[in-house]
Amino acid sequence: MSLTEKPIYLVHIAPMHLIENLKAELGETKYTQEDLLFFIHEKISSNWIWPNTTWLEPKVLKIESIKDAAKKLRSTFAGPWISYTPYLHRRTKLIEENIKVHKMKRYDYLDTATPFAEWMLLDENTILYSLNNTGKTPMGQIEFNEDKDSPPSRAYLKLWETFTFHIKPPLKSDIVMDLGACPGGWTWVLKNHAKQVISVDKAPLDKKILAVPNVSYLSQDAFKLRKEDVQGVSWLFSDIACYPDKLLELIQYWLTVDEIKNFVCTVKLQDRFKPEQVQAIQNIEGSKLFHLYQNKNELTWILQR
């Protein structure tokens, strides 16, 4: 049975180099894989964590020609459109010449994403498209106009992506805590938003970060820090390199502090991903667990309460 003859309920686009993680998440789900595309052939609801983006309402469009394809796409959505082309590249390009095309770009920090729709050719006479997708950017790909001089590490890009596309950054009245802060990539971002950044790590911060007036450095093990040691904190950030079960213990402890309303934590995966590794963290009520484009073999967990 060809792909066009099977029902397609969702389409996942996997992060490059982490396809096996998405496969592990899918488990026994019925799907067909084409390049980075995973076509889901059964109705199933889940808080997917690994896809760069998911087409939530894929629809089939039968076409008779290139001009007919362009006409039907324009009548479906005024544009811009972005195509995924694992095959039929030439035909796709000819159709694109007659529709409004989304231009790929690098984003500025806190930039605003413009609406778009995504499509692809399943064969010469069949288009699959979706107007409702989870990705904030085309194919979920997010490249920034980076600051290559000021940050002490490239870890800052994870917070840039989080604050640009997922949650609003802290306010100038907030006191925030950055656990496992060394060398200071996240603190470098947070210092421009918060009233005070409490950076915690046994290893020292970059000297330029230590010199910032609203940064307070605590030289100690983040896992041994107690709530009595800090006051007035409303945000907790963690990019600590530890196993998920250890991070869960940390989260559970700080969840007992009512004043902390916001959590942003990186869930590091040292080994091959297994869904049970992160199930307890994923099940924390009101939280979200997902893979940032800037993440490697790791996930981001967010809770706002």
LOPA-894398 format. One record per atom (N, C-alpha, C): residue in one letter; x, y, z. Coordinates in steps of 0.2 Angstrom, whole numbers, plus 5000, padded with zeros to 4 digits. Layout:
% residues N
AXYZ ...
% end
This chain:
% residues 305
M500449945000 M500050005000 M500450065000 S500350114995 S500750174995 S500550225000 L501050275001 L500850325007 L500250365005 T500050374999 T499450414998 T498850374999 E498850305000 E498350265001 E498150255009 K498650275013 K498650265020 K498350335023 P497950325029 P497750385032 P498350415036 I498350485036 I498850515039 I498550565044 Y498650555050 Y498350595056 Y498850645058 L499450635058 L499950685060 L500650675056 V500950725056 V501650725053 V502150755057 H502650715060 H503150735064 H503750755059 I504150805060 I504750815057 I505350815063 A505750765062 A506250745067 A506850795067 P507150805073 P507750845073 P508350805070 M508650835066 M509250795063 M509750775068 H509950715067 H510450675071 H510150645078 L509450655079 L509150635084 L508450595082 I508550565076 I507950525074 I507750465078 E508350435081 E508250375085 E507850395091 N507950455094 N507550475100 N506750475098 L506650505092 L505950515091 L505650445089 K506050395086 K505750325086 K505650295092 A506050305097 A505950275104 A505350305107 E505150375106 E504550405108 E503950375105 L504050365099 L503450335095 L503250265097 G503750225099 G503650155101 G503250115096 E502750085098 E502350045093 E501850085089 T501850145089 T501450185085 T501550165077 K500950165073 K501050145066 K501250215063 Y501850205059 Y502050265055 Y502450245049 T502550285045 T502950285039 T503550335039 Q504150315038 Q504650365039 Q504950385032 E504950445030 E505350465024 E505750525026 D506450515025 D506950565027 D506750585035 L506750645036 L506550665043 L505850665044 L505450645040 L504650655040 L504450585043 F503950585048 F503650535051 F502850545050 F502550495046 F501850505044 F501550455049 I501050485053 I500750445059 I500050415056 H499950345056 H499450315053 H498850295058 E498850325064 E498350305068 E498150365073 K497550365075 K497350425079 K497650415086 I498050455088 I498350455095 I498550525097 S498350535104 S498550595107 S499150585112 S499550635111 S500150635116 S500450705116 N500850715121 N501250775122 N501950765119 W501950765112 W502550745109 W503150785111 I503750755113 I504250795115 I504850805110 W504950765105 W505550765101 W505450795094 P504850795091 P504850825085 P505050905085 N505450925079 N505550995078 N504851035077 T504450995074 T503751025073 T503250965071 T502650975073 T502150925071 T501550955067 W501450925061 W500850945057 W500250915061 L499850955064 L499250935068 L498650915064 E498550945058 E497950935054 E498150925047 P498550875045 P498750865038 P498150855034 K498150885028 K497550875023 K497850855016 V497550815013 V497750795006 V497350845001 L497750864996 L497550904990 L497650874984 K497150854980 K497350824973 K497450874968 I497950874964 I498050924959 I498150894952 E498050934947 E498050904940 E498650934936 S498950984939 S499551014936 S499851064940 I500451094938 I500851134942 I500351204944 K500051224938 K499651284939 K499051274944 D498751214943 D498151194947 D498451184955 A499051164956 A499251154962 A499351224966 A499651274962 A499751334964 A499151374966 K498651364961 K497951394962 K497651374969 K497651304970 K497351274976 K497651294982 L498351294982 L498751314988 L498551394989 R498551434984 R498351504986 R497651514988 S497151474986 S496551484988 S496451454995 T496851404997 T496851375004 T497151425009 F497651455007 F498051505012 F498451555008 A498351615010 A498651665005 A499351665006 G499651635011 G500351635011 G500651675017 P501251665018 P501751625014 P501751545016 W502051515011 W502051435012 W502851415012 I502951365016 I503551335016 I503551265014 S503951235010 S503951165007 S504451125010 Y504251065011 Y504751015013 Y504850965007 T505450955005 T505550924998 T506050864999 P505850805002 P506250755002 P506350714995 Y505850734990 Y505850714983 Y505450754979 L505450744973 L505050784968 L505250864969 H505950874969 H506150944970 H505950994965 R506050964958 R505951014953 R505251034952 R504750984953 R504051004953 R503851044959 T504151034964 T504051084970 T504251154968 K504851164966 K505051224964 K504651264959 L504351224954 L503951254949 L503351274952 I503051244957 I502451264960 I502551324964 E503151324968 E503351384972 E503451444968 E503551444962 E503651504957 E502951544957 N502451504959 N501751534958 N501351544964 I501751534970 I501351554976 I501851594980 K501551624986 K502051664990 K502451614995 V503051624995 V503551574998 V503851615004 H503851575010 H504151605016 H504951595015 K505251655016 K505951655016 K506251645022 M506751595022 M507051575028 M507551625030 K507551635037 K508051695039 K508351675046 R508751715048 R509051705055 R508651755059 Y508451735065 Y508051775070 Y508451815075 D508151875076 D508451915081 D508151895088 Y508551905093 Y508251885100 Y507551925101 L507051885104 L506451915105 L506051935099 D506251905093 D505951925087 D505251895087 T504851915082 T504151895081 T504051855075 A503851795076 A503751745070 A503151765066 T503151765060 T502551775055 T502251715054 P501551715053 P501151655051 P501351625045 F501351555044 F501551525038 F501151455038 A501151425032 A500851355032 A501451315028 E501351245029 E501851205026 E501551155022 W501951125017 W501651085012 W502151035009 M501950985006 M502450945002 M502050904997 L502450874992 L502150834987 L502250754989 L501650724990 L501750654991 L501850614984 D501550634979 D501750614972 D501650674967 E501650664961 E501550714956 E500850744956 N500350714959 N499650734959 N499350744966 T499750734971 T499550734978 T499950784982 I499650834985 I499950874990 I499750864997 L500150865002 L499950855009 L500150925012 Y499650955015 Y499851015018 Y499551025025 S499751075029 S499451085036 S499551155037 L498951185040 L498951255042 L499051265050 N498951205053 N499051205060 N499651165063 N500151195065 N500751155066 N501051185073 T501451135076 T501651155083 T502251205083 G502651195077 G503251235076 G503151315076 K503551355079 K503451425079 K503851455073 T504251415069 T504651435064 T504551375058 P504751395052 P504651335047 P505051275048 M504751225048 M505051155050 M505351155057 G505151205061 G505451205068 G506151225068 Q506451245063 Q507151265063 Q507251335065 I507751355070 I507751415073 I508551435073 E508751475069 E509451505069 E509451575071 F509851595075 F509851665078 F510451705075 N510351765074 N510951815073 N511351815080 E511851775080 E512151765087 E512651825089 D512651825095 D513251865098 D513851825099 K514351835095 K514851785095 K515451815100 D515351875103 D515851905107 D515751905114 S515151925116 S514951935123 S514851875128 P514451825125 P514251765130 P514851725131 P514951695137 P515451655139 P515351585136 S514751565134 S514651505131 S514051505126 R513951455122 R513451455117 R512751435120 A512751415127 A512251385130 A511651445130 Y511851505130 Y511351565130 Y510851555125 L510951515119 L510551515114 L509851475116 K509951425121 K509351395123 K508851435126 L509151485130 L508651535133 L508451585128 W508851605124 W508551645118 W507951615115 E508051555113 E507451515110 E506851505115 T507051495121 T506451485126 T506051555126 F506451605127 F506051675128 F505751705122 T506051685116 T505851715110 T505151675108 F505151615109 F504651575106 F504151535111 H504351535117 H503951495122 H503651525128 I504051565132 I503851605137 I504151675137 K503751715141 K504051785142 K504651785147 P505151825146 P505751825151 P505551855157 P505951845162 P505851875169 P505751955168 L505451985173 L505352055174 L505952085178 K505952155177 K506452195180 K506452185188 S505852165190 S505752165197 S505852095200 D506052045196 D506151975198 D506851965200 I506951915205 I507551885207 I507551815205 V508051805201 V508051735198 V508651695200 M508651635200 M509251585202 M509451545196 D510051545195 D510351505189 D510851445192 L510551385192 L510951335195 L511351295190 G511951285192 G512451255188 G512651305182 A512851365185 A512851425180 A513451425176 C514051395179 C514651405175 C514651385168 P514951415163 P515351485164 P514951545164 G514251535164 G513851595164 G513451615158 G513351565153 G512951585147 G512251605149 W511851565153 W511251585155 W511151645159 T511651655164 T511651715168 T511751775163 W512151765158 W512251825153 W511651845150 V511151805149 V510551825146 V510051855152 L510051815158 L509651835163 L509751905166 K510451925166 K510651985169 K510252045166 N510052045159 N509752095156 N508952095157 H508752055161 H508052045162 H507852055169 A508152025174 A508052025181 A508352075185 K508052085191 K508252135196 K508952105198 Q508952045200 Q509552005202 Q509651935200 V510251915198 V510351845196 V510751815201 I510551765205 I510951725209 I511251665206 S511851665204 S512151615200 S512551565205 V512351495204 V512651445209 V513051395205 D513651385207 D514051335204 D514751325208 K514951265209 K515651255212 K516151285208 A516151285201 A516551305197 A516451385196 P516951425195 P516951495194 P516551515188 L516251575188 L515951605182 L516451645178 D516351655172 D516751695168 D516851765172 K517451795171 K517651855175 K517151915173 K516951915166 K516551975164 K515851965167 I515651905168 I514951895171 I514951915179 L515551895182 L515651905189 L515651985191 A515852025186 A515852095187 A515252135186 V514752095184 V514052125182 V513752145189 P513452205190 P513252225197 P512652185199 N512152165195 N511552125197 N511652055197 V512352025197 V512451955197 V512751945204 S512451895208 S512751875214 S512951795213 Y513651785215 Y513851715214 Y513951675220 L513651615220 L513751575226 L514151515224 S514751505227 S515251455225 S515051395229 Q514551355227 Q514351295230 Q514051245226 D513951185228 D513551135225 D512851145224 A512551155218 A511851175218 A511351125221 F511551065221 F511151015224 F511151015232 K511651055235 K511651055242 K511351125244 L511151165240 L510851235241 L510251225244 R510051255250 R509451255253 R509051315252 K508351315253 K507951375252 K508151425257 E508451405263 E508551455268 E509151505265 D509551475260 D510151515258 D509951565253 V509351565250 V509151625246 V508451645247 Q508351715246 Q507751745248 Q507451785242 G506751775241 G506451815236 G506451795229 V506651725228 V506751705221 V506051685218 S505951705212 S505351695209 S505451645203 W506051645200 W506251605194 W506751555196 L506751495194 L507251445195 L507451415188 F508151425186 F508451405180 F508951355182 S508951295178 S509451245179 S509751215172 D510351225171 D510651195165 D511151145167 I511051115173 I511551065176 I511651005172 A512250975172 A512350915168 A512250855173 C511650825173 C511550775178 C510950725175 Y510950665178 Y510450625175 Y509750645177 P509250625173 P508550655174 P508250635181 D508450575184 D508150565191 D508450615196 K509050635195 K509350685200 K509050745199 L508950765193 L508650835191 L507950835195 L507550775194 L506850775197 L506950785204 E507450755208 E507450775215 E507550845216 L507950875212 L508050955213 L507450985212 I507050975207 I506451005205 I505950995211 Q505850935213 Q505350915218 Q505550955225 Y506150965226 Y506351005232 Y506151085231 W506251115226 W506151185225 W505451195223 L505051145221 L504351155221 L503951165227 T504351155233 T504051165239 T504051235241 V504451275237 V504551345239 V503951385235 D503451405238 D502851435235 D503051495231 E503551535233 E503751595230 E504051585223 I504351525222 I504551515215 I504051495210 K503851535206 K503251525201 K503451495194 N504151505193 N504351485186 N504951445186 F504951395182 F505551345182 F505651335174 V506351335173 V506651325166 V507251275167 C507151215165 C507751165167 C507851125161 T508551115160 T508751065154 T508750995157 V508450955154 V508450875156 V509050845151 K509550835154 K510150805150 K510050725149 L510250705144 L510150625142 L510850605140 Q511250575145 Q511950555143 Q511950495139 D511350455139 D511350385135 D510750395130 R510650335127 R510150335122 R509450345125 F509050385122 F508350405125 F507950345126 K507650345132 K507050295134 K506550335137 P505850335135 P505350375137 P505250375145 E505450315148 E505350305155 E505850355159 Q506350375156 Q506850415159 Q506550485161 V506150505157 V505850575159 V505150575160 Q504850515161 Q504050515162 Q503850555169 A504250545174 A504050575180 A504050655180 I504650675176 I504650745175 I504150775170 Q503950735165 Q503450755160 Q502750755164 N502650715169 N502050705172 N501850765177 I502350805179 I502250855184 I501650905181 E501150915185 E500550945183 E500751015180 G500451035174 G500551105172 G501151115168 S501651065168 S502251075165 S502251055158 K502851075154 K502951065147 K503651035146 L503750985143 L504350955141 L504450945134 F504950975131 F505050975124 F505750985122 H505850975115 H506550975113 H506651045109 L507051085112 L507251145108 L507651135102 Y507651175097 Y508051165091 Y508751175093 Q508951215098 Q509551225101 Q509851175106 N509351135108 N509551075112 N509951025108 K510350985111 K510750925108 K510350865111 N510750815114 N510350765116 N510050775123 E509650825123 E509350845130 E508650875128 L508250895133 L507650915133 L507550975137 T507051015136 T506951075141 T506251065144 W506251085151 W505651075155 W505451145157 I504851165157 I504551225159 I503951215163 L503951255168 L503351255173 L503251325175 Q502651355174 Q502351415176 Q501751405180 R501751425187 R501251415191 R500951475195 
% end
